[in-house]
Amino acid sequence: MSASAGPADAPVQVDVAVVGAGPCGLAAAIAARRAGMSALVYDRGCLVNGIASYPTYMSFFSTAERIGIGGVPFIVATDKPTRRDALAYYRGVADLYDLDVRQYERVESLRAVRVDPRAGRPEAVLGAPMARPARWLLRSEMRTGAVRDVAAHAVVVATGYFGRPNRLGVPGESLPHVQHGYLEGHSAWREPVVIVGGANSAVDAALDMYRAGARVTMVHFGEGLDSNVKPWVRPDIEARLREGSIAARFGARVVAIEPDAVVVSGPDGTSRIPATQVYTMTGYLPETGLLEQVGVPIDEASGIPAHDPLTMATPLAGIYLAGVIASGNQANRIFIENGRDHGDAIVAHLQSSWR
């Protein structure tokens, strides 16, 4: 029961619109399809765009069976699936369920469908009748610049973390040789590189670039590597730090970025570290823009949007959360393995409200 996208000037109506085509968003769309509901999935990037943005040679922390969705086995020859394994798997699942995914289409606004006071029902703003009345209107922009509207009974916000980098807020951060994120180290061969951060993403980048022949320095405000560094990776990075193959400035903060250096302030004062490439691996902030538009309360301290963890329903009827967006500022509370079940909880709640 996928929605027909149609031309840009022919909007449609769906039972469930999912914003975010990551694993948890796809799992929510699959749950809706299995329940006989029409579903449409948006993503401003490609399918599972967050995973596509991972380092090229990354392996997952979780085993394959713990990040599978839709009841489809995720079979790999090794204990830990790689980025490439995951991309192929999620493409296959989306094809198997024939999910209607609008890639490279950003949802710009979300608003409640107005009620016609004369008829006592939602305005017939779009298309043919739905299985259930429309509550929400989504306006999206395609990569061509054209906009189109869709009305939905329920909206699942599964926007994840990978759109709002946690900026350093220092001069020079917008220079072209500064990146927030990392793919692979080949382009850094024999180059002086600074990596800002001390968690898993920073460690993976440092090791990969070191092996590609880069001259790597890690800069981290902590007194050492973060405690959550993967246990099978920690001995490797610690050995490289001890022998000096990878340099580190712990207890230090970046205060400025220059075209050929990073200025660092630490216990020994301020110094310049040569760098032709800078990677700020400092994490991301949750994508709450759509929730803020419609007035979903967000806790100021934790960043967690108001919701019922049993149903994933927010206080606004028809607005749900799925995946890491529900964890607020603590991204390590929810992963694919415990966010993939959110779709089942959402659909069960929708079905109970329809009885």
C-alpha positions in Angstrom: 0.0 0.0 0.0 2.7 2.5 -0.9 1.7 6.0 -1.7 2.1 7.1 -5.3 4.4 10.1 -5.3 3.0 11.5 -8.6 4.2 14.7 -10.1 5.2 17.7 -7.9 1.8 19.3 -8.4 -0.3 16.2 -7.4 0.1 15.7 -3.6 -1.1 12.5 -2.0 -2.4 11.4 1.4 -1.0 8.6 3.5 -1.7 6.9 6.8 1.9 7.3 8.1 4.6 9.7 6.9 8.1 8.9 8.3 10.7 11.6 8.3 14.1 10.0 8.1 15.1 6.9 6.1 17.6 5.5 8.6 17.1 1.9 10.0 14.6 3.0 12.7 12.6 5.1 10.2 12.6 2.2 7.7 11.5 -0.2 10.5 8.6 2.1 11.3 7.5 2.2 7.7 7.7 -1.6 7.5 5.6 -1.9 10.6 3.0 0.3 9.1 3.0 -1.6 5.8 2.6 -4.9 7.7 -0.5 -3.5 9.4 -2.1 -2.6 6.1 -1.3 1.1 6.3 0.0 3.3 3.5 3.4 4.8 4.3 5.8 7.3 2.8 9.4 7.8 3.9 11.4 11.0 3.4 15.1 11.7 3.7 17.1 14.8 2.8 19.9 12.4 1.7 20.1 8.9 0.4 18.7 5.8 2.0 20.3 5.2 5.4 22.2 8.4 4.9 23.8 8.3 8.3 25.4 4.9 7.7 26.5 6.1 4.2 28.4 8.9 6.0 30.3 6.5 8.2 34.0 5.8 7.5 34.4 3.7 4.4 36.0 0.7 6.2 34.0 0.9 9.5 32.7 -2.2 11.3 29.6 -2.0 13.5 29.8 -2.4 17.3 26.7 -4.6 17.1 26.4 -8.0 15.5 24.3 -8.3 12.4 21.3 -10.0 14.0 20.9 -7.0 16.4 20.6 -4.4 13.6 18.3 -6.3 11.3 14.8 -4.9 10.6 11.5 -6.1 9.3 12.2 -9.8 10.2 14.7 -10.0 7.4 17.8 -12.0 8.4 21.1 -10.0 8.1 23.6 -12.6 7.2 27.3 -11.8 7.0 30.5 -14.0 7.0 32.1 -12.1 9.9 31.1 -11.4 13.5 30.7 -7.6 12.9 29.0 -6.3 9.8 30.8 -3.5 7.9 29.4 -0.3 6.5 29.2 -1.9 3.0 27.4 -4.9 4.4 24.8 -2.6 6.1 24.2 -0.5 3.0 23.5 -3.5 0.9 21.3 -5.0 3.6 19.1 -2.0 4.1 18.8 -1.5 0.3 17.6 -5.0 0.0 15.1 -4.7 2.9 13.6 -1.5 1.3 13.3 -3.3 -2.0 11.7 -6.3 -0.4 9.0 -4.3 1.2 8.7 -2.0 -1.8 9.0 1.0 0.5 8.1 4.4 -1.0 11.2 6.4 -0.1 11.7 10.0 -1.2 15.4 10.4 -1.2 17.1 13.8 -1.4 13.8 15.5 -0.3 13.9 17.6 2.8 10.7 18.1 4.9 10.7 21.9 5.4 7.6 22.3 7.4 5.0 20.4 9.4 1.6 21.8 10.5 -1.8 20.6 11.7 -4.5 20.1 9.1 -7.1 22.7 9.7 -10.7 21.7 10.6 -13.6 23.0 8.5 -16.0 24.3 11.2 -19.0 24.0 8.8 -18.4 20.3 8.2 -16.8 19.4 11.5 -14.1 17.5 9.7 -10.5 18.1 8.4 -10.5 20.2 5.2 -10.3 18.2 2.0 -7.0 19.9 1.2 -5.5 17.0 -0.7 -6.3 14.1 -2.9 -8.6 11.1 -2.3 -10.0 9.9 1.0 -7.7 8.2 3.4 -8.2 5.2 5.7 -8.2 7.6 8.6 -8.5 11.4 8.5 -5.5 13.6 7.9 -4.1 15.3 11.0 -0.8 16.8 9.6 0.4 18.4 6.5 4.1 18.0 5.4 5.7 20.3 2.9 8.9 19.1 1.3 11.5 20.4 -1.1 12.9 18.2 -3.8 16.5 18.6 -5.1 15.1 20.4 -8.1 13.8 23.1 -5.8 10.1 22.2 -6.4 7.9 21.8 -3.3 5.1 19.4 -2.7 2.6 18.6 0.1 1.5 15.4 1.7 -1.3 15.0 4.3 -0.8 12.2 6.9 -2.8 10.7 9.7 0.4 10.1 11.7 4.0 11.4 11.4 7.0 9.5 12.7 10.0 11.8 13.3 13.1 9.6 12.9 15.6 12.3 12.0 18.5 11.0 14.0 21.6 12.9 14.8 23.7 13.4 11.7 22.4 16.7 10.4 23.5 19.1 13.2 27.2 18.9 14.0 28.2 19.9 17.5 30.3 22.9 16.4 33.4 24.1 18.2 32.4 27.7 17.8 36.0 28.9 17.1 37.4 31.2 14.4 38.3 29.3 11.2 35.9 26.4 11.7 34.2 27.1 8.3 37.5 26.9 6.4 37.4 24.4 3.5 39.9 22.0 5.0 37.8 21.5 8.1 35.3 18.6 8.1 32.8 17.4 10.6 32.9 13.7 9.8 35.3 11.3 8.1 35.2 8.8 5.3 38.8 7.5 4.6 42.4 8.4 4.9 43.9 8.1 1.4 43.7 11.8 0.8 45.7 12.5 3.9 48.8 10.5 2.8 51.9 12.4 4.2 49.7 15.3 5.3 49.7 16.8 8.8 46.2 16.1 10.2 44.5 17.2 13.4 41.5 15.2 14.7 39.4 16.8 17.4 37.8 14.4 19.8 38.5 11.3 21.9 35.6 8.9 21.3 35.1 6.1 18.9 34.7 8.2 15.7 37.9 10.1 16.5 39.8 7.0 17.3 38.7 5.2 14.1 39.6 8.2 12.0 43.0 8.5 13.7 43.9 4.9 13.2 42.7 4.8 9.6 44.6 8.0 8.6 47.8 6.8 10.4 47.7 3.6 8.4 47.2 5.7 5.2 50.4 7.5 5.9 49.1 10.7 7.5 50.9 12.5 10.4 48.1 12.5 12.9 47.6 14.5 16.1 44.5 14.0 18.3 43.3 17.0 20.4 40.8 16.2 23.2 39.6 18.2 26.2 39.5 15.1 28.3 42.6 13.8 30.2 42.6 10.7 28.0 40.5 8.7 25.5 36.8 8.4 26.3 35.8 5.4 28.4 33.4 4.1 25.7 36.1 3.4 23.1 35.4 0.0 21.6 37.3 -2.6 23.6 38.8 -4.3 20.5 40.1 -1.0 19.3 41.4 0.5 22.5 44.7 -1.6 22.7 45.5 -0.5 19.1 45.1 3.2 19.7 46.8 3.1 23.0 49.8 1.3 21.5 50.0 3.9 18.7 49.9 6.7 21.3 52.6 5.2 23.5 55.0 4.7 20.6 54.3 8.2 19.2 53.0 7.0 15.8 49.9 9.1 16.6 50.4 12.2 18.7 47.9 13.5 21.2 47.2 16.7 23.1 44.9 15.7 26.0 43.4 18.3 28.4 43.5 20.8 25.5 40.9 22.7 23.5 41.0 24.2 20.0 40.8 28.0 20.2 41.2 28.8 16.5 41.8 27.1 13.1 44.1 28.6 10.6 44.7 27.6 6.9 47.8 25.6 7.9 47.5 25.0 11.6 45.3 24.5 14.6 45.7 26.8 17.7 45.4 24.8 20.9 45.1 25.9 24.5 46.1 23.5 27.2 48.0 23.0 30.5 51.2 24.1 28.9 49.7 27.3 27.3 48.8 28.0 23.7 50.5 26.4 20.7 50.1 25.9 17.0 49.8 22.4 15.5 50.5 22.2 11.8 47.5 20.8 9.9 46.4 20.9 6.3 43.3 18.8 7.2 41.2 19.1 10.3 38.4 16.7 11.4 36.1 17.8 14.2 34.8 14.5 15.5 32.8 16.1 18.3 29.4 14.5 17.8 26.0 15.9 16.7 22.9 17.5 18.2 19.4 16.0 17.7 17.3 17.1 14.8 14.3 18.6 16.6 13.3 21.4 14.2 10.1 19.8 13.0 9.1 19.0 16.6 9.7 22.5 17.6 7.6 23.8 14.7 4.5 22.0 16.0 5.1 22.6 19.7 6.3 19.3 21.0 7.8 20.1 24.4 11.6 19.4 24.6 13.3 19.2 28.0 15.9 22.0 28.2 18.4 20.0 30.3 18.3 16.6 28.6 17.1 17.6 25.1 14.6 14.8 25.2 11.3 15.5 23.4 8.2 14.7 25.5 6.9 11.3 24.6 5.6 8.0 26.1 8.5 5.5 25.9 6.0 2.6 25.7 4.2 4.0 22.6 6.6 6.6 21.3 3.7 9.0 21.1 4.3 12.7 21.9 1.6 14.9 23.6 0.4 15.9 20.1 -2.0 13.4 18.6 -0.4 11.7 15.6 3.2 12.8 16.2 5.6 10.0 17.2 9.4 9.6 17.7 11.5 6.7 16.4 15.2 6.0 17.0 17.9 8.2 18.5 15.9 11.4 18.3 14.1 10.1 21.5 17.4 10.1 23.4 17.9 13.8 23.4 21.5 14.9 24.0 22.6 11.5 25.1 23.0 9.7 21.7 24.4 6.6 23.3 21.1 5.7 24.9 19.4 4.5 21.8 21.0 2.6 18.9 19.6 0.7 16.0 19.2 -2.4 18.1 16.9 -0.8 20.6 15.3 1.8 18.3 14.3 -0.7 15.6 11.3 -1.8 17.7 9.8 1.7 18.0 7.9 1.3 14.8 6.0 -1.7 16.2 5.1 0.3 19.3 3.9 3.2 17.2 1.7 1.0 14.9 0.2 -0.8 17.9 -0.7 2.5 19.4 -2.3 3.7 16.2 -4.3 0.5 15.8 -5.6 0.7 19.3 -6.7 4.3 18.7 -8.6 3.2 15.6 -10.7 0.5 17.3 
